[in-house]
Amino acid sequence: FVIILVTIVTVYSDLAVAVVVGVIVSALVFAWRTSKRVSIRSEEIDANQKIYHIRGPLFFGSTANFQDMFSPKDDPAVVVIDFLKCRVWDHSGLQAIEALTERYARRKKTIHLRHLSPDCKVLLHKAGSMVELIPDEDPDYGIAVDYDDYDE
């Protein structure tokens, strides 16, 4: 689709305009497809606690879908959101987390976030977030590098 569009724009315009159109259309198609990849699996621990396991990227294209997956009215008093298989890509994702927190706070319910990346934690802290983070369960990922293999 994109190749055909770029070819047509090249015929009626010039190559530079066609490339810009191709990049914009490709970015929109990527955002559309990626926004559909967010999924949630819930697990009830007991009558007072529920865990949501999030999978997929949280960004401007998926925030509406993310918000619709939660039901503060039906959830217990304590909700844990596990981001182990989810990454927050942009500020819209952080705003979605904040908005979700406010929805639960209006119903006097508590949200705990688990496995958020360190940069997301810093941004939420700077924003004055009301979200309670669970730090002791967050994994540390290391990278093993053999520097002897590199020439300087």
C-alpha positions in Angstrom: 0.0 0.0 0.0 2.7 2.5 1.0 4.8 1.7 -2.0 1.9 2.3 -4.4 1.0 5.5 -2.6 4.6 6.8 -2.8 4.8 5.9 -6.5 1.6 7.8 -7.3 2.7 10.8 -5.3 6.1 10.7 -7.1 4.3 10.8 -10.5 2.2 13.8 -9.5 4.7 15.6 -7.4 8.4 15.0 -6.7 10.3 12.4 -4.9 11.0 14.4 -1.7 7.3 14.9 -1.1 6.6 11.3 -1.8 9.2 10.1 0.7 7.7 12.4 3.4 4.2 11.1 2.6 5.5 7.5 2.8 7.1 8.1 6.2 4.0 9.7 7.6 1.7 6.9 6.3 4.1 4.2 7.6 4.2 5.8 11.0 0.4 6.0 11.2 0.1 2.4 10.1 2.7 1.3 12.7 0.9 3.2 15.5 -2.5 1.8 14.5 -1.2 -1.8 14.4 0.8 -1.5 17.6 -2.1 0.1 19.5 -4.0 -3.2 19.1 -1.3 -5.2 20.9 -2.1 -4.1 24.4 -3.8 -6.8 26.4 -4.6 -7.5 30.1 -5.0 -10.7 32.1 -6.5 -10.3 35.5 -6.0 -12.4 38.6 -8.0 -12.2 41.8 -5.8 -12.9 44.8 -8.7 -12.6 47.3 -11.8 -10.6 47.8 -9.8 -7.4 48.6 -7.0 -7.6 46.0 -6.8 -8.0 42.2 -3.7 -8.1 39.9 -3.8 -6.9 36.3 -0.9 -8.2 34.1 -0.4 -5.8 31.2 1.2 -6.9 28.0 2.2 -4.7 25.1 3.3 -1.1 24.6 1.5 1.8 26.3 1.7 4.9 24.2 -0.5 7.6 22.6 -2.1 5.0 20.3 -3.1 2.5 23.0 -4.1 4.7 26.0 -7.8 4.7 25.2 -7.8 0.9 24.9 -5.8 0.7 28.1 -8.3 2.9 30.0 -11.3 0.8 28.8 -9.8 -2.4 30.2 -10.3 -1.4 33.8 -13.5 -1.2 35.8 -12.9 0.7 39.1 -16.6 0.2 40.1 -16.2 -3.6 40.0 -12.7 -4.0 41.3 -11.7 -4.7 45.0 -10.2 -2.1 47.3 -6.6 -2.9 46.3 -5.5 -3.2 42.7 -2.0 -4.1 41.5 -1.0 -3.3 37.9 2.0 -5.4 36.8 4.0 -3.9 34.0 6.5 -6.7 33.6 5.6 -7.3 30.0 4.6 -3.8 29.2 6.6 -0.6 28.5 5.5 2.9 28.7 6.7 4.6 25.5 5.7 8.2 25.9 4.1 10.9 28.1 0.6 9.8 27.0 1.2 6.5 28.7 2.1 8.2 31.9 -1.0 10.4 31.7 -3.1 7.3 31.2 -1.6 5.8 34.4 -2.3 9.1 36.2 -5.9 9.2 34.9 -6.5 5.6 36.0 -5.2 6.4 39.4 -7.6 9.2 39.7 -10.5 7.0 38.7 -9.7 4.5 41.4 -9.0 7.3 44.0 -12.5 8.7 43.4 -13.9 5.3 44.5 -11.5 5.2 47.5 -9.5 2.3 46.0 -5.7 2.0 45.9 -3.5 1.2 42.9 0.0 -0.3 43.3 2.3 -0.4 40.3 4.8 -3.2 39.9 7.7 -3.7 37.4 7.7 -0.2 36.0 11.0 0.8 34.3 13.2 3.1 36.3 12.7 6.1 33.9 8.9 5.8 34.3 9.2 5.7 38.0 11.3 8.9 37.9 8.7 10.7 35.6 5.8 9.6 37.8 7.6 10.8 40.9 8.4 14.2 39.3 4.8 14.5 38.3 3.7 14.2 41.9 1.9 10.9 41.2 -0.5 9.5 43.8 0.4 6.0 42.6 2.2 3.7 45.0 5.1 1.8 43.5 6.2 -1.6 44.7 10.0 -1.3 44.5 11.1 -4.6 46.1 9.7 -6.8 43.4 11.3 -5.0 40.4 13.9 -7.0 38.6 17.3 -5.7 37.8 18.5 -6.5 34.3 22.2 -6.7 33.6 24.1 -6.8 30.3 27.1 -9.1 30.0 29.8 -7.7 27.8 33.2 -9.1 27.1 35.3 -6.0 26.5 38.3 -8.0 25.4 36.5 -8.7 22.1 36.4 -5.0 21.3 39.3 -3.1 19.7 40.0 0.4 20.8 
